[in-house]
Amino acid sequence: MTSSIPETFDAFAFSKQPDFHEPSVRQAFRKAVPLKTLVVYCYDPRATGIPEAVARALGEVHPGEVITGERGNKIASTTTLFEVVVAGGRAVDALRSVTVAQHLFGITNVAVVHHTHCGATSFTADGIIDAYRDEQGADISSLYERESLCISDYIESLKHDTGLLRASPGTPKHVHIYGFVYNIDTGELSLVIDDPGVQQSE
């Protein structure tokens, strides 16, 4: 369903409001959505059970309920888990989302989940680089780090991705980072990496 285009979409931007005060907006976001965990997983349509599996494992609320205000506007949610859905569930594509989630909501956990029979295991780094050169006439050999292009070994890919998150200045040092493998056929979630981070002082 489409509707007419409003005069300006900026009317819906928090930062364009006359009373905008960023620290207050951040406080309001943290009240409206009690976010604790980000789960990074693959956009494979067979992998849609991953957020619920992680929520059960970590005691989170997902999908939760959307809360509406007196005027019927959607103003909040009870979920404590957000989804970051990217090819292969690779952390390289989620780094900015982790940083933004921390700034707006504060986070406690990041879970990276790779799943069995993933399409990212069906090609190699050399294979996709060569294919792009031959089929698209483009050189992507330096566009992405090779270790993040595909999955050849689940344990090693999770070690790499959780390490990438831990090394990022945009990931708070106190955040607990998990690496899981999800069995696409059984729904079983296996913990591979458990990195609790640096505990914050009281």
C-alpha positions, 0 to 999 in steps of 0.5 A: 500500500502506498500513500502520498509523499509528505511535504518533508520526511524530516518532520519524523526525525528526532533531531529535527524537532525544535526541542531536540536534546540528544542526552534526553532522547537517549534516556527516552530510548533506553526507557522505551526499549529495554534492549540488552542483547544483539543477535547477529545471524544469517538472512537465510529464510530457514534461520528465522528460529535463531532469535528465539533460540538465543532468547531462550538460551540467554533468558531474553524477551523476544519478540515481545510486544509493541506498546502504543500510546494514547494516540495510537502511535507505536512508542515502545517495545518490551523486547530485550533482543534485537536482530542484525540480519546479514549474509552468513551472520558475519560480524563484519557487517554488524559492527556499526549496529553494535556501536549504535545500539550501545549509544542509544540503548546500552547493551549487555550481550552480543551473540554471533550465530552461524548455522549449519548448511549455510550458503556462505559455506558453498563458496570460497574467498577465491571463488567469489573474487574470481566470479566477480571479476569474470561475471561483473568485471569488478575487483573485490579482492581488497573490498572485504577482508578475506576471512569474512567473505565465506565460512569454511570452518564454523569454529574458526569463523566464530573465533574470528567474528567474536575476536573482531567484535572484541577488538572493535572500539565500538564494542564496549569492553563490558559486553558479553560476546557469545558465538553459537552454531545453530542446527538448521534442521533441529533448532539446537543451539551450541555454544562455541565462544563465551567471552564475558568481557571486562566487568564494570566496577560498581 
